Amino acid sequence: MKKTTLLLLCALAILFAPFALAADQPPLRWAAATDSNAPYAFYGPGNKLTGFELEIIQAIAREMGREPVFVPNDWDGLIPGLSRGLYDCVICGIEITPEKSQEVRFTNPYYVTYEQFVVKRGTPRVASLDQLAGKQVGTLSQTASFVMLSKIPGVIVKTYDEEVNAYADVVNGRLFGVLLDYPIAKYYAFANPNLQFTGPPFGQISYGIALSRTNPALLEEMNAALGRVLASGEMRDILSRWGLWTAMVADTFGQPEDPSLPDTEYRAFVAATAEQPSLLNRIIGYARFWPLLLQASLLTIEVSILGMVGAVLLGFALAIMRVYGPFPLRWIATLYIELIRGTPLLIQLLILFYGLPNIGIKLEPFVAGVLGLALNYAAYEAENYRAGLLAIPKGQMEAARALGMTQRQGLFHVVIPQSFRLVLPPVTNDFISLLKDSSLVSMVTLVDLTGAYKQIATQTFDYFGAGLLVATFYLLIGLPFVRLARFTEQKLNPGTRK
């Protein structure tokens, strides 16, 4: 009996060993930019993450025995976030180039393609990029197509954050054409009756998964897993369903040229984006985004309030230092104010989030967003408070000293209370400005209202309606604070009451 039980336990141990090993493995944190990112990794119907790169990273993670965990980021922040240690790898249609290989390590290619030129339907054929001299051509920054266009004399290159806007400008006559990777062109332009492909395939590019240069072991592990996905035919199945299995891909991987499965995912995308819903259906369709909008609104409010509290406290200290402090403190306060006001808030946020890790300081995204807003607006608040302090007649302080108060007592009991009433209107105005500037925290991986707007617009292809919806949310958030400030003004200055 004991022998039978022991054999049974051994059998169970062998059976569940792979699951136990997988549970011990850390998750595979991967990043991508999902804004207008079909067919790579994007939010499809039902606000569900989908895309051929999502399926590829899931297959690789499964071969590695690790759980894939998605970390969203902005396109420009993908590589800096990798070096900062926010995630293990990036898969987002990143081309393998010598320049990028100096910053990160790349896995073996998981896809190869070319650049496709798109023009307005009826435009004469473009056989060579040399024909684009003197014409405005759109593309994305940090891409092989941008480098390719930059080498053509006379081409006026315009970069975009999202592919949708570039192709829309071709339709509207603002651009002559757009040069982008074939998968992008197929999903955003091929089915558009106002656009057409033109010219031969330009160049050849390879996509690789980007990893930190400090993790060679992970690179070796991912290459092995990617090799198994390719050898099993799963990669061919994934690319076939998304309509991306081409002769170039088949030749590169040494596999049959014909797709292994129908392009069901591509057809579903075209069908979903070709529909033109009525205004009522469009409004009803926005209902599915309420959880996202609510969560983004709460984050926007939280970041804005905490940022403003920090700005008020630091700004007040800077104003006191500049007006009443000794020379060293006055000099430090003046230098800080001029330095902060003379540099953009976006640059300050990027330095806090991506720059400080170079000296060993790593801030969480939420902390970096709040701190960036507080440090920036403190400079403006300091000038408001300084103006309020200087507006109080000197006789007020002299009278306080005559009554036996110290300078500190006169400052906090006489001068500051009177100046507070004077600076309340500009402080309120600054809070509304900070509320809108909080949209920049999306650059440090926070999904605020602006991040939600990008996500909604790229899913619905309705930038106008989504913009009005998010603008309404900003307005509704700001109005209560405006009313509260006016109420406070009336209480502090009864003469303003009606």
Buried (B, 14 or more C-beta within 10 A) or exposed (E): EEEEEEEEEEEEEEEEEEEEEBEEEEEBBBBBBBBBBBBBBBBBEEEEEBBBBBBBBBBBBBBBBBBBBBBBBBBBBBBBBBBBEBBBBBBBBBBBBEEBEEEBBBBBBBBBBBBBBBBBEEBEEBEEBEBBEEBBBBBBEBBBBBBBBEEBEEBBBBEBBBBBBBBBBBBEEEBBBBBBBBBBBBBBBBBBEEBBBBBEBBBEBBBBBBBBBEBEEBBEBBBBBBBBBBEEEBBBBBBBBBBBBBEBBBEBBEBEEEBBBEBEBBEBBBEEBEEEEEEEEBEEBBEEBEEBBEBBBEBBBBBBBBBBEBBBEBBBBBBBBBBBBEEEBBEBBBEBBEEBEEEEBEEBBBBBBBBBBEEEEEBEBBBBBBBBBBBBBBBBBBBBBBBBBEEBEEEBBEEBBEEEBEEEEBBEEBBBEBBBBBBBEBBBBBBBEBBBBBBBBBBBBBBBBBBBBBBBBBBBBBBEBBEEBBEEBBEEBBEEBEEEBBEBBEEBEEEEEE
